[in-house]
Amino acid sequence: MNTSGFKPPKSDTRPVCIIPARMGSRRIKNKGKVHLGGKTLVEHAILTALESKLFQLIAVSSDDEEILEIAYKYFSHGIVQPNKRPERMAGDDVLVKEVCLHTLRCYATNAAEFCLLIPNSPFRTASDLRKAYKIFRKSKANYLITVKKYDTPPQMALKIEDGFITPKWGHENIKQSQDLEDLYYEDGAICFAKINVFANEFDLNFYGSKCLPYILPHPTMEIHTKEDLERARDIWKRP
């Protein structure tokens, strides 16, 4: 079912979207295939990418035939491509950046940029993609990733040593939170990158040169555990 012979029109310079969804999952079995609101997490990612109308190609990379079949359901849209990754790209030790580079090499496109959509972040929207990409294109950035601010400053972290509590980062950081620098973490919803820069800065992952932060204007969450999944289902049911 590998349709890596896909060749978009040479004049098409829109970005490529990569949705990685391997068979294995450490905390939730077959995570890409679990259902939320009547659709699998992989389908949510595909549909959001399609609705955004940003991409010349949406490649679903997986070693799981069922996930590839899910992607193939949307093949008629003309740009969704199930991409069967080789066995060497399916292990726990294979990094997402490796999957992205492999997938990009499978297709002949004129794209200068790509977008990474991890299936376990189902609350991002097509509007989020369009707004993030607009900012990315207008900037001089090589990367854009969505981030969130820590609710509790990580500078205030404590550790237990020999049975006693001690500040992880020193007593000078145990102060009122408003007096500490705001720090952020990647929330995994959206990542855009320039392909050539990403390939040349491969060791830097997605935090390479000129990485632009983007804060989504609404709450999102990543699904990593069964508890996350139940919370996501509760949120999805809300009006």
GIPE-V207252 format. One record per pair of residues at least 6 apart in sequence whose C-alpha atoms are under 8 Angstrom apart, sorted by the first residue. I is the first residue (numbers start at 1). GAP is how many residues later the second one is. D is the distance in Angstrom with one decimal. If there is no record, write none. Layout:
BEGIN
I_GAP_D / I_GAP_D
END
This chain:
BEGIN
1_67_7.8 / 1_81_7.1 / 1_82_7.6 / 1_83_7.2 / 2_79_8.0 / 2_80_6.2 / 2_81_5.0 / 2_82_5.3 / 3_78_6.3 / 3_79_6.6 / 3_80_6.4 / 4_77_7.7 / 4_79_6.5 / 4_102_5.5 / 4_103_5.8 / 5_101_7.7 / 5_102_6.6 / 5_103_7.9 / 6_75_7.8 / 6_101_6.3 / 6_102_7.3 / 7_100_6.9 / 7_101_5.7 / 7_102_6.6 / 8_48_7.0 / 8_49_7.8 / 8_100_7.6 / 8_101_6.3 / 10_99_7.0 / 10_100_6.3 / 11_99_7.4 / 12_44_6.8 / 12_97_7.7 / 12_98_6.4 / 12_99_7.4 / 13_43_7.6 / 13_96_7.6 / 13_97_5.1 / 13_98_4.7 / 13_99_6.9 / 14_40_6.7 / 14_41_5.5 / 14_42_5.4 / 14_96_7.9 / 14_97_5.7 / 14_98_7.8 / 14_99_7.7 / 15_39_7.0 / 15_40_5.2 / 15_41_6.2 / 15_42_7.5 / 15_96_5.1 / 15_97_6.5 / 15_98_4.9 / 15_99_5.0 / 15_100_7.0 / 16_39_5.5 / 16_40_5.9 / 16_41_5.0 / 16_42_6.2 / 16_43_7.7 / 16_95_6.4 / 16_97_6.6 / 16_98_4.5 / 16_99_6.2 / 17_32_7.4 / 17_38_6.3 / 17_40_6.1 / 17_41_4.6 / 17_42_6.2 / 17_97_5.6 / 17_98_4.6 / 17_99_6.0 / 17_100_7.2 / 18_40_5.9 / 18_41_5.0 / 18_42_6.1 / 18_43_7.2 / 18_82_6.8 / 18_85_7.5 / 18_96_7.3 / 18_97_6.1 / 18_98_5.1 / 18_99_6.2 / 19_23_7.7 / 19_26_7.2 / 19_27_7.7 / 19_39_7.3 / 19_40_6.1 / 19_41_4.7 / 19_42_6.1 / 19_97_6.3 / 19_98_5.2 / 19_99_5.9 / 19_100_6.9 / 20_40_5.9 / 20_41_4.8 / 20_42_6.3 / 20_76_7.5 / 20_79_7.3 / 20_80_7.9 / 20_97_7.5 / 20_98_6.3 / 20_99_7.4 / 21_11_5.9 / 21_21_7.3 / 21_39_7.1 / 21_40_6.0 / 21_41_5.1 / 21_42_7.9 / 21_46_7.4 / 21_97_7.7 / 21_98_7.0 / 22_10_7.7 / 22_39_7.3 / 22_40_4.6 / 22_41_5.5 / 22_42_6.2 / 22_68_6.3 / 23_7_6.0 / 23_9_7.9 / 23_39_6.9 / 23_40_6.0 / 23_41_5.0 / 23_67_7.6 / 24_6_6.4 / 24_66_7.7 / 24_67_7.6 / 24_68_7.4 / 25_6_6.4 / 27_197_6.6 / 27_198_5.6 / 27_199_7.4 / 28_196_7.0 / 28_197_5.9 / 28_198_6.3 / 31_10_7.6 / 31_89_7.7 / 32_8_6.6 / 32_9_5.2 / 32_10_5.3 / 32_35_7.4 / 32_87_6.3 / 32_88_7.2 / 33_7_5.0 / 33_8_6.1 / 33_9_6.6 / 33_34_6.9 / 34_6_5.2 / 34_7_6.2 / 35_6_6.3 / 36_196_7.7 / 36_197_6.1 / 36_200_7.6 / 37_196_7.2 / 37_199_6.7 / 37_200_7.7 / 41_78_5.2 / 41_79_6.3 / 41_81_6.5 / 42_25_7.6 / 42_28_7.8 / 42_29_7.9 / 42_77_5.2 / 43_27_7.2 / 43_28_7.5 / 44_75_7.3 / 44_78_6.1 / 45_72_6.6 / 45_73_7.4 / 45_74_5.5 / 45_77_6.7 / 46_12_7.4 / 46_25_7.7 / 46_34_7.8 / 48_76_7.8 / 48_77_5.9 / 48_78_5.1 / 49_6_7.4 / 49_9_7.3 / 49_77_6.5 / 49_80_7.8 / 50_76_8.0 / 51_75_5.7 / 52_74_4.4 / 52_75_6.6 / 52_77_6.5 / 52_78_6.2 / 54_76_7.1 / 55_24_7.9 / 56_23_6.2 / 57_22_4.7 / 57_23_6.2 / 57_24_7.2 / 58_21_5.8 / 58_22_4.7 / 58_23_6.0 / 59_21_6.0 / 59_22_4.8 / 59_23_5.9 / 59_24_6.2 / 59_44_7.5 / 60_8_7.2 / 60_11_6.5 / 60_20_7.5 / 60_21_6.2 / 60_22_4.9 / 60_23_5.6 / 61_7_7.8 / 61_21_6.4 / 61_22_4.7 / 61_23_5.9 / 61_24_6.0 / 61_38_7.7 / 61_42_7.0 / 62_6_6.6 / 62_20_7.7 / 62_21_6.4 / 62_22_5.3 / 62_23_5.6 / 62_28_7.7 / 63_21_5.6 / 63_22_5.4 / 63_23_7.0 / 63_24_7.0 / 63_27_6.3 / 64_20_7.8 / 68_14_5.2 / 68_15_7.2 / 68_16_7.1 / 69_13_7.7 / 71_9_6.9 / 71_10_6.8 / 71_11_5.4 / 72_8_7.4 / 72_9_7.0 / 72_10_6.0 / 74_6_6.0 / 75_6_6.2 / 75_7_7.9 / 83_20_7.6 / 89_9_7.9 / 89_10_6.8 / 97_105_7.5 / 97_108_6.3 / 97_109_7.8 / 100_16_7.9 / 101_98_7.1 / 111_84_7.9 / 112_82_5.8 / 112_83_5.6 / 112_84_7.2 / 113_79_7.0 / 113_80_5.5 / 113_81_4.3 / 113_82_5.1 / 114_78_5.7 / 114_79_5.6 / 114_80_6.5 / 114_81_6.4 / 115_75_7.2 / 115_76_5.5 / 115_77_4.4 / 115_78_6.5 / 116_74_6.3 / 116_75_5.1 / 116_76_6.4 / 117_71_7.9 / 117_72_6.6 / 117_73_5.8 / 117_74_7.0 / 118_70_6.9 / 118_71_6.8 / 118_72_7.8 / 120_102_5.5 / 120_103_5.0 / 120_104_7.1 / 121_67_6.8 / 121_68_5.4 / 121_99_7.3 / 121_100_6.1 / 121_101_4.7 / 121_102_6.4 / 122_67_8.0 / 122_99_7.8 / 122_100_7.7 / 123_96_7.9 / 123_97_5.5 / 123_98_6.9 / 124_65_6.3 / 124_66_7.9 / 124_96_6.7 / 128_88_7.0 / 129_61_7.3 / 132_12_7.8 / 132_82_6.9 / 133_59_7.4 / 136_7_7.6 / 136_8_6.3 / 136_56_7.6 / 136_76_7.6 / 140_70_7.5 / 141_68_7.8 / 141_69_4.8 / 141_70_5.9 / 141_71_6.0 / 142_51_5.7 / 142_52_5.4 / 142_55_6.8 / 142_66_7.6 / 142_67_6.4 / 142_68_5.4 / 142_69_6.0 / 142_70_7.8 / 143_48_7.2 / 143_49_5.5 / 143_50_4.3 / 143_51_6.5 / 143_63_6.9 / 143_64_7.5 / 143_65_7.2 / 143_66_7.5 / 143_67_6.4 / 143_68_4.5 / 143_69_5.9 / 144_46_7.9 / 144_47_5.6 / 144_48_5.1 / 144_49_6.5 / 144_67_5.5 / 144_68_4.5 / 144_69_5.8 / 144_70_6.8 / 145_41_6.9 / 145_43_7.7 / 145_44_8.0 / 145_45_5.9 / 145_46_4.5 / 145_47_6.6 / 145_61_8.0 / 145_66_7.3 / 145_67_6.4 / 145_68_5.4 / 145_69_6.0 / 146_40_6.0 / 146_41_5.9 / 146_42_6.6 / 146_43_6.2 / 146_44_5.6 / 146_45_6.7 / 146_67_5.9 / 146_68_4.6 / 146_69_5.5 / 146_70_6.8 / 147_37_6.2 / 147_38_5.4 / 147_39_4.3 / 147_40_5.1 / 147_41_7.7 / 147_66_6.2 / 147_67_6.0 / 147_68_5.4 / 147_69_7.7 / 148_36_5.4 / 148_37_5.5 / 148_38_6.4 / 148_39_6.1 / 148_67_6.2 / 149_33_6.9 / 149_34_5.9 / 149_35_4.3 / 149_36_6.5 / 150_32_7.5 / 150_33_6.1 / 150_34_5.6 / 150_35_7.0 / 152_25_7.4 / 153_24_6.5 / 153_27_7.3 / 153_28_8.0 / 153_29_7.1 / 153_30_6.8 / 154_29_7.6 / 155_13_7.8 / 155_14_6.0 / 155_18_5.8 / 155_19_7.7 / 155_25_7.8 / 156_11_6.9 / 156_12_7.4 / 156_13_7.1 / 156_17_5.8 / 156_18_5.5 / 156_19_7.8 / 157_10_6.2 / 157_11_5.5 / 157_12_6.9 / 158_7_6.4 / 158_8_5.7 / 158_9_4.5 / 158_10_5.0 / 158_11_7.9 / 159_6_5.7 / 159_7_5.6 / 159_8_6.2 / 159_9_5.5 / 160_6_6.3 / 167_7_7.5 / 173_7_7.4 / 187_33_8.0 / 187_34_7.3 / 187_35_7.0 / 188_34_6.9 / 189_31_7.8 / 189_33_7.7 / 191_15_8.0 / 193_13_7.7 / 198_7_7.7 / 198_8_7.5 / 198_10_7.6 / 201_7_6.5 / 221_11_7.7 / 222_6_7.5 / 223_6_5.7 / 223_9_7.5
END
